[in-house]
Amino acid sequence: MSEGNSLLVGYTPAVMALCGVLAYFLLLRFVFLKPDPPSASVVPYEPPAGISPAMAAWLVERSLDRALAAALVNMAAKRFLVIEQADDDFSITKLKDASFDCLEPEEDALAFRLFDTDDCFDFEEPTRLSDPLERFEHALNNRTYFPSNFLPSLPAWIVSIAASVYVLYEGIDVSSLSGNGVSLLLLSALLICCMYAAGLGTMGGAIEKIAGRMAGRGVQQRPWNGIDAVAVICLSLTAAAVFALSSIASLSSVLILAAFLLLNAVFYQLLHAPNAEGKKLLDQALAYREFLGAVDADALARTRSSDQVPANLSAKDAYAIALHLDLGWGESFVTSIDAAIDAMRSEEYSGGRAAYQVYRDLR
């Protein structure tokens, strides 16, 4: 009997479960990303109402470092804080008597924790950024523009886990396993569970940077960092653990297990999408980016030094950073924040918080 026939005959329930999970994920994606009827495009000459710079960055790129940079520049434009720079090092200082009333919800959540004990913050102290950044991200996701994917995805995860256990049970002759075989099975299962969760929790930034390089947008590319390496290493170890199972399990069972892992990883990313209201705001943000890019992008990208904070920062500067138009000083600021977040998360993941990050991303 051919391997293809063996795959269908010996593992029919698992193959049916795989098809069912795929159909379920496609249905979820259609529900979350149902196309709206086309509408007449209007060129916006001002930022769309209801979209702060940080929210614009979050809608367009889901980039936490870019959203944070846009929020801080917008807060500086409101004279809430001052951004200072020495070479590639940045610090921010809250102005005395600055009112929280002028801030957007996500800016308020960030500032409340960032300046609760000290009016100054240096990005060379990334550990202090952890709680403010978590509240900032929660505030962005709490604006009702992003549906929660945790509960909708849960049935697919349960079926995937059950089917994966089934194919391993059917594909491994437990009675013939030696002590080394049992150890290999347990070690592979542990690596798959831990490394797969860690890889999912860190792969977003790496995918974004790969997509930016493939798109050829002519923008300054953000450098790779330690968190990107975590994603690559963890997913590579997951693949190695799956391959190791092929020495004690049938090829069919290993291929089906790999298909479940790949399917869930792909839709883990694809289901991170705004709802109908969020998509409308996203379209408005993209339209404003087109206008701003045609009018001011050249000046923003080339006429300002990257080693000095521009004088008289305005809301337009914040939107230029959010929409990836400021390729000079703004991109340097984003890169510095990215490095600070990388340093902060490296400590978090070394402490075993990767699985929690996956759960938090899907809440």
NORJO-V668611 format. One record per backbone hydrogen bond with DSSP energy under -1.0 kcal/mol. CO is the residue of the C=O (numbers start at 1). NH is the residue of the N-H. If there is no record, write none. Layout:
BEGIN
co=CO nh=NH
co=CO nh=NH
END
This chain:
BEGIN
co=2 nh=6
co=3 nh=7
co=4 nh=8
co=5 nh=9
co=6 nh=10
co=11 nh=15
co=12 nh=16
co=13 nh=17
co=14 nh=18
co=15 nh=19
co=16 nh=20
co=17 nh=21
co=18 nh=22
co=19 nh=23
co=20 nh=24
co=21 nh=25
co=22 nh=26
co=23 nh=27
co=24 nh=28
co=25 nh=29
co=26 nh=30
co=27 nh=31
co=28 nh=32
co=29 nh=33
co=48 nh=51
co=52 nh=56
co=53 nh=57
co=54 nh=58
co=55 nh=59
co=56 nh=60
co=57 nh=61
co=63 nh=67
co=64 nh=68
co=65 nh=69
co=66 nh=70
co=67 nh=71
co=68 nh=72
co=69 nh=73
co=70 nh=74
co=71 nh=75
co=72 nh=76
co=73 nh=77
co=74 nh=78
co=75 nh=80
co=76 nh=79
co=80 nh=95
co=82 nh=93
co=84 nh=91
co=86 nh=89
co=89 nh=86
co=90 nh=123
co=91 nh=84
co=92 nh=121
co=93 nh=82
co=95 nh=98
co=100 nh=103
co=104 nh=108
co=105 nh=109
co=106 nh=110
co=107 nh=111
co=108 nh=112
co=110 nh=114
co=111 nh=115
co=119 nh=94
co=121 nh=92
co=122 nh=125
co=125 nh=128
co=126 nh=129
co=127 nh=130
co=129 nh=133
co=130 nh=134
co=131 nh=135
co=132 nh=136
co=133 nh=137
co=134 nh=138
co=135 nh=139
co=136 nh=140
co=137 nh=141
co=138 nh=142
co=145 nh=275
co=149 nh=153
co=150 nh=154
co=153 nh=157
co=154 nh=158
co=155 nh=159
co=156 nh=160
co=157 nh=161
co=158 nh=162
co=159 nh=163
co=160 nh=164
co=161 nh=165
co=162 nh=166
co=163 nh=167
co=164 nh=168
co=165 nh=169
co=166 nh=170
co=167 nh=171
co=168 nh=172
co=171 nh=250
co=172 nh=174
co=173 nh=176
co=174 nh=177
co=178 nh=182
co=179 nh=183
co=180 nh=184
co=181 nh=185
co=182 nh=186
co=183 nh=187
co=184 nh=188
co=185 nh=189
co=186 nh=190
co=187 nh=191
co=188 nh=192
co=189 nh=193
co=190 nh=194
co=191 nh=195
co=192 nh=196
co=193 nh=197
co=194 nh=198
co=195 nh=199
co=196 nh=200
co=197 nh=201
co=199 nh=203
co=203 nh=207
co=204 nh=208
co=205 nh=209
co=206 nh=210
co=207 nh=211
co=208 nh=212
co=209 nh=213
co=210 nh=214
co=211 nh=215
co=225 nh=229
co=226 nh=230
co=227 nh=231
co=228 nh=232
co=229 nh=233
co=230 nh=234
co=231 nh=235
co=232 nh=236
co=233 nh=237
co=234 nh=238
co=235 nh=239
co=236 nh=240
co=237 nh=241
co=238 nh=242
co=239 nh=243
co=240 nh=244
co=241 nh=245
co=243 nh=246
co=244 nh=247
co=245 nh=248
co=245 nh=249
co=250 nh=254
co=251 nh=255
co=252 nh=256
co=253 nh=257
co=254 nh=258
co=255 nh=259
co=256 nh=260
co=257 nh=261
co=258 nh=262
co=259 nh=263
co=260 nh=264
co=261 nh=265
co=262 nh=266
co=263 nh=267
co=264 nh=268
co=265 nh=269
co=266 nh=270
co=267 nh=271
co=269 nh=272
co=271 nh=273
co=275 nh=279
co=276 nh=280
co=277 nh=281
co=278 nh=282
co=279 nh=283
co=280 nh=284
co=281 nh=285
co=282 nh=286
co=283 nh=287
co=284 nh=288
co=285 nh=289
co=286 nh=290
co=287 nh=291
co=288 nh=292
co=289 nh=293
co=290 nh=294
co=291 nh=295
co=292 nh=296
co=292 nh=297
co=296 nh=300
co=297 nh=301
co=298 nh=302
co=299 nh=303
co=314 nh=318
co=315 nh=319
co=316 nh=320
co=317 nh=321
co=318 nh=322
co=319 nh=323
co=320 nh=325
co=320 nh=326
co=321 nh=324
co=325 nh=327
co=328 nh=332
co=329 nh=333
co=330 nh=334
co=331 nh=335
co=332 nh=336
co=333 nh=337
co=334 nh=338
co=335 nh=339
co=336 nh=340
co=337 nh=341
co=338 nh=342
co=339 nh=343
co=340 nh=344
co=341 nh=345
co=342 nh=346
co=343 nh=347
co=344 nh=348
co=345 nh=349
co=346 nh=350
co=348 nh=353
co=349 nh=352
co=353 nh=357
co=354 nh=358
co=355 nh=359
co=356 nh=360
co=357 nh=361
co=358 nh=362
co=362 nh=150
END
